[in-house]
Amino acid sequence: MRKLASAQNPLQVVQNPIVVSTSLGVLGAYWLRKTLYTQRRDIFGWADRKDGRVVYWQVGKDGKPIVGKENQNAYTSRIVFNLAGVLLGTILINNNLIEDATADYIGLGVAAGSFANLVMTLFQID
């Protein structure tokens, strides 16, 4: 594997377009996940810890969790959503319509961020 770039100090690393583009992809995936999880709690549930494991409560009309009433589809919805993010990142990486490498690195960030969220969901780190 070849080195992507060389840098002499941390400022050069932060200014590197590869780092900036990948970070934008990770940040975008994180922002989208948090927004959808918050706005669509009917689909993704309200994550909470109970007895050392993550449970997803249903949400009432007031927007508060109904403790004791689990959202049975929330776990699957979160996995499917994060897999879709990995797929979107892969499509951006393999995109032939945009010749600029920035799209590849944004896709790398989206895929990496979504994969990290997928692992968090699978291992109940939420």
N, CA and C atoms as an extended XYZ file, in Angstrom:
378
Properties=species:S:1:pos:R:3:atomname:S:1:resname:S:1:resid:I:1 pbc="F F F"
N         0.849       -1.171        0.000 N   MET     1
C         0.000        0.000        0.000 CA  MET     1
C         0.896        1.235        0.000 C   MET     1
N         0.584        2.172       -0.872 N   ARG     2
C         1.416        3.366       -0.965 CA  ARG     2
C         0.917        4.443       -0.011 C   ARG     2
N         1.801        5.346        0.350 N   LYS     3
C         1.420        6.467        1.205 CA  LYS     3
C         0.591        7.452        0.400 C   LYS     3
N        -0.465        7.975        1.017 N   LEU     4
C        -1.307        8.942        0.333 CA  LEU     4
C        -0.646       10.303        0.255 C   LEU     4
N         0.042       10.675        1.301 N   ALA     5
C         0.670       11.989        1.339 CA  ALA     5
C         1.721       11.992        2.444 C   ALA     5
N         2.587       12.965        2.392 N   SER     6
C         3.551       13.126        3.472 CA  SER     6
C         3.365       14.512        4.073 C   SER     6
N         3.587       14.597        5.360 N   ALA     7
C         3.419       15.871        6.058 CA  ALA     7
C         4.543       16.034        7.073 C   ALA     7
N         4.934       17.263        7.269 N   GLN     8
C         6.013       17.556        8.199 CA  GLN     8
C         5.487       17.900        9.592 C   GLN     8
N         4.253       18.387        9.672 N   ASN     9
C         3.710       18.770       10.976 CA  ASN     9
C         2.193       18.587       10.974 C   ASN     9
N         1.567       18.647       12.149 N   PRO    10
C         0.108       18.423       12.246 CA  PRO    10
C        -0.723       19.421       11.438 C   PRO    10
N        -0.257       20.646       11.296 N   LEU    11
C        -1.001       21.639       10.523 CA  LEU    11
C        -1.105       21.220        9.055 C   LEU    11
N        -0.036       20.671        8.515 N   GLN    12
C        -0.080       20.186        7.139 CA  GLN    12
C        -1.054       19.014        6.989 C   GLN    12
N        -1.131       18.198        8.005 N   VAL    13
C        -2.069       17.068        7.959 CA  VAL    13
C        -3.504       17.579        7.907 C   VAL    13
N        -3.830       18.543        8.762 N   VAL    14
C        -5.186       19.075        8.818 CA  VAL    14
C        -5.537       19.824        7.539 C   VAL    14
N        -4.559       20.436        6.888 N   GLN    15
C        -4.805       21.186        5.661 CA  GLN    15
C        -4.833       20.306        4.419 C   GLN    15
N        -4.462       19.053        4.562 N   ASN    16
C        -4.431       18.143        3.424 CA  ASN    16
C        -5.847       17.920        2.893 C   ASN    16
N        -6.081       18.093        1.580 N   PRO    17
C        -7.420       17.908        1.015 CA  PRO    17
C        -7.982       16.503        1.235 C   PRO    17
N        -7.124       15.508        1.324 N   ILE    18
C        -7.587       14.144        1.577 CA  ILE    18
C        -8.205       14.057        2.968 C   ILE    18
N        -7.530       14.641        3.946 N   VAL    19
C        -8.030       14.622        5.321 CA  VAL    19
C        -9.326       15.426        5.424 C   VAL    19
N        -9.346       16.585        4.804 N   VAL    20
C       -10.535       17.437        4.851 CA  VAL    20
C       -11.724       16.736        4.197 C   VAL    20
N       -11.529       16.161        3.022 N   SER    21
C       -12.627       15.495        2.301 CA  SER    21
C       -13.145       14.283        3.070 C   SER    21
N       -12.241       13.469        3.590 N   THR    22
C       -12.652       12.288        4.340 CA  THR    22
C       -13.388       12.701        5.611 C   THR    22
N       -12.891       13.730        6.264 N   SER    23
C       -13.551       14.226        7.480 CA  SER    23
C       -14.946       14.749        7.178 C   SER    23
N       -15.108       15.421        6.050 N   LEU    24
C       -16.442       15.900        5.658 CA  LEU    24
C       -17.401       14.729        5.450 C   LEU    24
N       -16.896       13.653        4.867 N   GLY    25
C       -17.731       12.464        4.668 CA  GLY    25
C       -18.145       11.835        5.986 C   GLY    25
N       -17.206       11.714        6.926 N   VAL    26
C       -17.514       11.153        8.242 CA  VAL    26
C       -18.507       12.050        8.978 C   VAL    26
N       -18.245       13.347        8.947 N   LEU    27
C       -19.133       14.306        9.617 CA  LEU    27
C       -20.531       14.288        8.993 C   LEU    27
N       -20.609       14.212        7.674 N   GLY    28
C       -21.903       14.153        6.999 CA  GLY    28
C       -22.684       12.913        7.379 C   GLY    28
N       -22.006       11.758        7.423 N   ALA    29
C       -22.680       10.513        7.803 CA  ALA    29
C       -23.160       10.588        9.252 C   ALA    29
N       -22.338       11.146       10.126 N   TYR    30
C       -22.707       11.289       11.540 CA  TYR    30
C       -23.908       12.220       11.683 C   TYR    30
N       -23.860       13.369       11.001 N   TRP    31
C       -24.932       14.351       11.090 CA  TRP    31
C       -26.251       13.766       10.574 C   TRP    31
N       -26.195       13.061        9.458 N   LEU    32
C       -27.401       12.450        8.900 CA  LEU    32
C       -27.970       11.397        9.857 C   LEU    32
N       -27.093       10.587       10.423 N   ARG    33
C       -27.539        9.545       11.362 CA  ARG    33
C       -28.216       10.172       12.577 C   ARG    33
N       -27.568       11.151       13.184 N   LYS    34
C       -28.140       11.781       14.374 CA  LYS    34
C       -29.468       12.469       14.059 C   LYS    34
N       -29.532       13.128       12.916 N   THR    35
C       -30.757       13.815       12.531 CA  THR    35
C       -31.901       12.832       12.320 C   THR    35
N       -31.649       11.772       11.569 N   LEU    36
C       -32.712       10.790       11.311 CA  LEU    36
C       -33.112       10.032       12.569 C   LEU    36
N       -32.137        9.653       13.385 N   TYR    37
C       -32.463        8.942       14.621 CA  TYR    37
C       -33.319        9.814       15.530 C   TYR    37
N       -33.057       11.121       15.561 N   THR    38
C       -33.808       12.028       16.422 CA  THR    38
C       -35.176       12.348       15.842 C   THR    38
N       -35.233       12.617       14.547 N   GLN    39
C       -36.495       13.017       13.926 CA  GLN    39
C       -37.440       11.850       13.676 C   GLN    39
N       -36.914       10.663       13.499 N   ARG    40
C       -37.757        9.490       13.195 CA  ARG    40
C       -37.621        8.425       14.273 C   ARG    40
N       -37.892        8.819       15.492 N   ARG    41
C       -37.823        7.859       16.602 CA  ARG    41
C       -38.888        6.776       16.473 C   ARG    41
N       -39.933        7.033       15.688 N   ASP    42
C       -40.936        5.995       15.456 CA  ASP    42
C       -40.338        4.811       14.695 C   ASP    42
N       -39.315        5.082       13.887 N   ILE    43
C       -38.643        4.026       13.124 CA  ILE    43
C       -37.422        3.496       13.872 C   ILE    43
N       -36.606        4.408       14.411 N   PHE    44
C       -35.331        4.028       15.010 CA  PHE    44
C       -35.381        3.853       16.529 C   PHE    44
N       -36.492        4.192       17.157 N   GLY    45
C       -36.641        4.021       18.591 CA  GLY    45
C       -35.793        4.993       19.400 C   GLY    45
N       -35.926        4.888       20.695 N   TRP    46
C       -35.167        5.705       21.641 CA  TRP    46
C       -34.186        4.768       22.325 C   TRP    46
N       -32.898        4.911       22.030 N   ALA    47
C       -31.885        4.005       22.575 CA  ALA    47
C       -31.656        4.295       24.052 C   ALA    47
N       -31.580        3.218       24.833 N   ASP    48
C       -31.344        3.325       26.267 CA  ASP    48
C       -30.637        2.052       26.726 C   ASP    48
N       -30.013        2.116       27.872 N   ARG    49
C       -29.369        0.926       28.438 CA  ARG    49
C       -30.263        0.330       29.511 C   ARG    49
N       -30.383       -1.003       29.457 N   LYS    50
C       -31.159       -1.718       30.468 CA  LYS    50
C       -30.477       -3.053       30.718 C   LYS    50
N       -30.075       -3.271       31.924 N   ASP    51
C       -29.419       -4.526       32.315 CA  ASP    51
C       -28.193       -4.822       31.457 C   ASP    51
N       -27.419       -3.794       31.117 N   GLY    52
C       -26.176       -3.982       30.373 CA  GLY    52
C       -26.333       -4.148       28.871 C   GLY    52
N       -27.525       -4.015       28.360 N   ARG    53
C       -27.716       -4.115       26.911 CA  ARG    53
C       -28.500       -2.899       26.425 C   ARG    53
N       -28.422       -2.649       25.127 N   VAL    54
C       -29.132       -1.524       24.541 CA  VAL    54
C       -30.536       -1.978       24.153 C   VAL    54
N       -31.521       -1.195       24.571 N   VAL    55
C       -32.911       -1.441       24.166 CA  VAL    55
C       -33.412       -0.198       23.449 C   VAL    55
N       -34.369       -0.384       22.581 N   TYR    56
C       -34.943        0.712       21.809 CA  TYR    56
C       -36.414        0.825       22.183 C   TYR    56
N       -36.748        1.890       22.922 N   TRP    57
C       -38.115        2.098       23.377 CA  TRP    57
C       -38.958        2.744       22.286 C   TRP    57
N       -40.235        2.461       22.320 N   GLN    58
C       -41.176        3.187       21.471 CA  GLN    58
C       -41.333        4.596       22.039 C   GLN    58
N       -41.788        5.503       21.190 N   VAL    59
C       -41.919        6.894       21.596 CA  VAL    59
C       -43.390        7.293       21.549 C   VAL    59
N       -43.809        8.011       22.590 N   GLY    60
C       -45.185        8.475       22.659 CA  GLY    60
C       -45.408        9.722       21.820 C   GLY    60
N       -46.638       10.194       21.782 N   LYS    61
C       -46.976       11.386       21.002 CA  LYS    61
C       -46.279       12.639       21.519 C   LYS    61
N       -45.904       12.620       22.791 N   ASP    62
C       -45.215       13.767       23.381 CA  ASP    62
C       -43.715       13.767       23.083 C   ASP    62
N       -43.218       12.728       22.384 N   GLY    63
C       -41.806       12.649       22.027 CA  GLY    63
C       -40.938       12.004       23.083 C   GLY    63
N       -41.532       11.550       24.158 N   LYS    64
C       -40.791       10.905       25.249 CA  LYS    64
C       -40.866        9.389       25.077 C   LYS    64
N       -39.827        8.692       25.532 N   PRO    65
C       -39.851        7.231       25.396 CA  PRO    65
C       -40.891        6.593       26.312 C   PRO    65
N       -41.492        5.523       25.822 N   ILE    66
C       -42.421        4.727       26.628 CA  ILE    66
C       -41.596        3.573       27.200 C   ILE    66
N       -41.071        3.784       28.391 N   VAL    67
C       -40.193        2.798       29.017 CA  VAL    67
C       -40.995        1.534       29.300 C   VAL    67
N       -40.442        0.415       28.887 N   GLY    68
C       -41.105       -0.867       29.056 CA  GLY    68
C       -41.758       -1.375       27.789 C   GLY    68
N       -41.896       -0.508       26.797 N   LYS    69
C       -42.508       -0.911       25.523 CA  LYS    69
C       -41.452       -0.782       24.428 C   LYS    69
N       -40.839       -1.914       24.069 N   GLU    70
C       -39.730       -1.891       23.107 CA  GLU    70
C       -40.220       -1.728       21.670 C   GLU    70
N       -39.430       -1.018       20.886 N   ASN    71
C       -39.661       -0.896       19.442 CA  ASN    71
C       -38.933       -2.075       18.791 C   ASN    71
N       -39.684       -3.053       18.350 N   GLN    72
C       -39.109       -4.304       17.857 CA  GLN    72
C       -38.322       -4.147       16.559 C   GLN    72
N       -38.649       -3.146       15.749 N   ASN    73
C       -38.008       -2.980       14.445 CA  ASN    73
C       -36.846       -1.995       14.460 C   ASN    73
N       -36.597       -1.330       15.570 N   ALA    74
C       -35.579       -0.286       15.624 CA  ALA    74
C       -34.183       -0.835       15.343 C   ALA    74
N       -33.856       -1.970       15.918 N   TYR    75
C       -32.524       -2.562       15.725 CA  TYR    75
C       -32.284       -2.853       14.240 C   TYR    75
N       -33.252       -3.486       13.602 N   THR    76
C       -33.136       -3.804       12.179 CA  THR    76
C       -33.088       -2.538       11.336 C   THR    76
N       -33.886       -1.549       11.689 N   SER    77
C       -33.889       -0.278       10.949 CA  SER    77
C       -32.535        0.403       11.019 C   SER    77
N       -31.921        0.376       12.175 N   ARG    78
C       -30.599        0.996       12.331 CA  ARG    78
C       -29.540        0.257       11.521 C   ARG    78
N       -29.607       -1.055       11.514 N   ILE    79
C       -28.640       -1.837       10.730 CA  ILE    79
C       -28.813       -1.554        9.238 C   ILE    79
N       -30.045       -1.559        8.761 N   VAL    80
C       -30.307       -1.309        7.333 CA  VAL    80
C       -29.863        0.102        6.950 C   VAL    80
N       -30.152        1.084        7.800 N   PHE    81
C       -29.750        2.468        7.516 CA  PHE    81
C       -28.232        2.585        7.414 C   PHE    81
N       -27.508        1.964        8.337 N   ASN    82
C       -26.046        2.053        8.303 CA  ASN    82
C       -25.452        1.277        7.132 C   ASN    82
N       -26.061        0.166        6.768 N   LEU    83
C       -25.617       -0.552        5.563 CA  LEU    83
C       -25.839        0.304        4.318 C   LEU    83
N       -26.942        1.049        4.303 N   ALA    84
C       -27.201        1.957        3.179 CA  ALA    84
C       -26.123        3.035        3.111 C   ALA    84
N       -25.657        3.508        4.247 N   GLY    85
C       -24.566        4.489        4.273 CA  GLY    85
C       -23.276        3.925        3.722 C   GLY    85
N       -22.979        2.667        4.079 N   VAL    86
C       -21.787        2.014        3.526 CA  VAL    86
C       -21.928        1.881        2.012 C   VAL    86
N       -23.111        1.512        1.561 N   LEU    87
C       -23.368        1.390        0.123 CA  LEU    87
C       -23.234        2.742       -0.581 C   LEU    87
N       -23.783        3.797        0.010 N   LEU    88
C       -23.658        5.135       -0.565 CA  LEU    88
C       -22.197        5.552       -0.664 C   LEU    88
N       -21.426        5.308        0.382 N   GLY    89
C       -19.998        5.625        0.351 CA  GLY    89
C       -19.275        4.853       -0.737 C   GLY    89
N       -19.631        3.587       -0.899 N   THR    90
C       -19.021        2.762       -1.943 CA  THR    90
C       -19.360        3.295       -3.327 C   THR    90
N       -20.598        3.726       -3.511 N   ILE    91
C       -21.002        4.298       -4.800 CA  ILE    91
C       -20.220        5.578       -5.079 C   ILE    91
N       -20.045        6.414       -4.058 N   LEU    92
C       -19.269        7.650       -4.244 CA  LEU    92
C       -17.815        7.344       -4.593 C   LEU    92
N       -17.251        6.324       -3.955 N   ILE    93
C       -15.854        5.953       -4.237 CA  ILE    93
C       -15.711        5.460       -5.671 C   ILE    93
N       -16.653        4.653       -6.121 N   ASN    94
C       -16.579        4.048       -7.454 CA  ASN    94
C       -17.273        4.867       -8.528 C   ASN    94
N       -17.609        6.095       -8.222 N   ASN    95
C       -18.310        6.967       -9.150 CA  ASN    95
C       -17.409        7.354      -10.323 C   ASN    95
N       -17.866        7.143      -11.528 N   ASN    96
C       -17.106        7.523      -12.724 CA  ASN    96
C       -17.600        8.830      -13.333 C   ASN    96
N       -18.683        9.376      -12.808 N   LEU    97
C       -19.224       10.614      -13.343 CA  LEU    97
C       -18.421       11.838      -12.897 C   LEU    97
N       -17.860       11.763      -11.713 N   ILE    98
C       -17.073       12.867      -11.177 CA  ILE    98
C       -15.605       12.447      -11.192 C   ILE    98
N       -14.806       13.179      -11.917 N   GLU    99
C       -13.389       12.830      -12.044 CA  GLU    99
C       -12.543       13.306      -10.869 C   GLU    99
N       -13.074       14.229      -10.085 N   ASP   100
C       -12.332       14.782       -8.963 CA  ASP   100
C       -12.193       13.734       -7.851 C   ASP   100
N       -10.995       13.572       -7.331 N   ALA   101
C       -10.751       12.591       -6.279 CA  ALA   101
C       -11.414       12.976       -4.961 C   ALA   101
N       -11.837       14.215       -4.831 N   THR   102
C       -12.497       14.655       -3.602 CA  THR   102
C       -13.741       13.817       -3.325 C   THR   102
N       -14.503       13.504       -4.361 N   ALA   103
C       -15.710       12.685       -4.191 CA  ALA   103
C       -15.346       11.297       -3.661 C   ALA   103
N       -14.216       10.765       -4.111 N   ASP   104
C       -13.764        9.462       -3.613 CA  ASP   104
C       -13.498        9.520       -2.114 C   ASP   104
N       -12.833       10.569       -1.674 N   TYR   105
C       -12.490       10.683       -0.258 CA  TYR   105
C       -13.708       11.009        0.601 C   TYR   105
N       -14.650       11.776        0.069 N   ILE   106
C       -15.905       12.001        0.793 CA  ILE   106
C       -16.638       10.668        0.930 C   ILE   106
N       -16.669        9.889       -0.149 N   GLY   107
C       -17.280        8.558       -0.101 CA  GLY   107
C       -16.597        7.654        0.897 C   GLY   107
N       -15.272        7.751        0.972 N   LEU   108
C       -14.517        6.970        1.963 CA  LEU   108
C       -14.955        7.344        3.371 C   LEU   108
N       -15.122        8.639        3.608 N   GLY   109
C       -15.572        9.092        4.925 CA  GLY   109
C       -16.980        8.626        5.248 C   GLY   109
N       -17.880        8.706        4.265 N   VAL   110
C       -19.261        8.248        4.473 CA  VAL   110
C       -19.273        6.752        4.772 C   VAL   110
N       -18.529        5.991        3.981 N   ALA   111
C       -18.486        4.538        4.191 CA  ALA   111
C       -17.861        4.196        5.545 C   ALA   111
N       -16.775        4.872        5.900 N   ALA   112
C       -16.111        4.590        7.168 CA  ALA   112
C       -16.999        4.968        8.351 C   ALA   112
N       -17.615        6.140        8.282 N   GLY   113
C       -18.501        6.560        9.366 CA  GLY   113
C       -19.703        5.637        9.509 C   GLY   113
N       -20.284        5.243        8.401 N   SER   114
C       -21.442        4.348        8.432 CA  SER   114
C       -21.062        2.961        8.929 C   SER   114
N       -19.877        2.501        8.538 N   PHE   115
C       -19.424        1.195        9.010 CA  PHE   115
C       -19.181        1.226       10.518 C   PHE   115
N       -18.589        2.309       10.998 N   ALA   116
C       -18.384        2.445       12.443 CA  ALA   116
C       -19.719        2.436       13.179 C   ALA   116
N       -20.726        3.131       12.638 N   ASN   117
C       -22.058        3.135       13.252 CA  ASN   117
C       -22.697        1.755       13.199 C   ASN   117
N       -22.461        1.026       12.115 N   LEU   118
C       -22.973       -0.336       11.992 CA  LEU   118
C       -22.376       -1.224       13.076 C   LEU   118
N       -21.068       -1.127       13.264 N   VAL   119
C       -20.399       -1.926       14.297 CA  VAL   119
C       -20.912       -1.537       15.682 C   VAL   119
N       -21.122       -0.243       15.899 N   MET   120
C       -21.662        0.209       17.187 CA  MET   120
C       -23.045       -0.388       17.444 C   MET   120
N       -23.863       -0.460       16.413 N   THR   121
C       -25.197       -1.037       16.565 CA  THR   121
C       -25.110       -2.536       16.808 C   THR   121
N       -24.285       -3.225       16.041 N   LEU   122
C       -24.159       -4.680       16.183 CA  LEU   122
C       -23.640       -5.080       17.557 C   LEU   122
N       -22.668       -4.333       18.074 N   PHE   123
C       -22.075       -4.666       19.369 CA  PHE   123
C       -22.711       -3.900       20.529 C   PHE   123
N       -23.833       -3.243       20.260 N   GLN   124
C       -24.600       -2.506       21.251 CA  GLN   124
C       -23.750       -1.505       22.026 C   GLN   124
N       -23.044       -0.673       21.278 N   ILE   125
C       -22.217        0.384       21.853 CA  ILE   125
C       -22.978        1.701       21.851 C   ILE   125
N       -24.137        1.748       21.219 N   ASP   126
C       -24.942        2.978       21.098 CA  ASP   126
C       -25.064        3.701       22.402 C   ASP   126
